[in-house]
Amino acid sequence: MKTLISNYRRALRLPQVSERTGISKTQIYRLMQRGEFPLPARLSERVVAWDEDLISDWLSNRFAKAGDIHA
């Protein structure tokens, strides 16, 4: 039996995004308002979550920019 793990996408809730990025919840929403942070998807009437891949890409880009600054 084959498993389709490669297509598995993980949804992160706000506390997980904050922990993963090291950025406070308030700052995450400020960055979103300025268009500088990925937007969440509405999963239900009361639940929003971020795609883990988008958060990983955002972090990678931030680290790459930091590397450019220090080079």
N, C-alpha and C positions, 0 to 999 in steps of 0.2 A: 504494500500500500504506500503510495506517495503522499508526502505532506507538502502543503503549499506555504511553508514558513516564509519563503522569499517574498511573498506578496503581503505578508503581515505588516500592518501599520499600527503603531501605537499612538493612542490619544493621551495627551498629558493635560491634567487639570492645573489650575493656576498655582496651587502650592508646589506642585512638581516642577512647573516651569520656573518658578522663583528659586527653588532649590537648585535646579540644574544650571541656571544662568548666574546665580548669585545676586540677582537684582530683586529689589523689593516689589511687591505687588503694585504699589502706587507708581513706582517708576516704570514698570512694564506698561501700565495704562497710559502714562505720559508719552512714552516712546511710540505706542500705537497711535495716539492722537496725532503725532507728528509724522506718521508714516514711516517710522524707523524700526518697527518691530512687527513680526508676522501677526496677522489677525487670527483669532480663533474661529472654529466652525461651531455653529449651533447644532448640538446633537439631539436636543429635545427642548421643550419649552423653558426649562430651567437649568439646562446644562450646556456649557460651552467647553471646548477643549482645543488644544493646539496639536498639530501634527508633529510628532517627535522629529521627523526628518527636516521639517522647516526650522525647528528650533536648533537642530544640529548644524544646519547650513548657516543660519544666522550667526551662531557662535564661531563657526569656522571663518566666516567673513570678517568678524570683528577681530579675531586673532590675527588674521592675515593683514588687516589694516594696521594693527598695532605693530606687527613685524616691519611693515613699510616705514612707519614713523621712526622706529629705532635703528633702521638700517643706515 
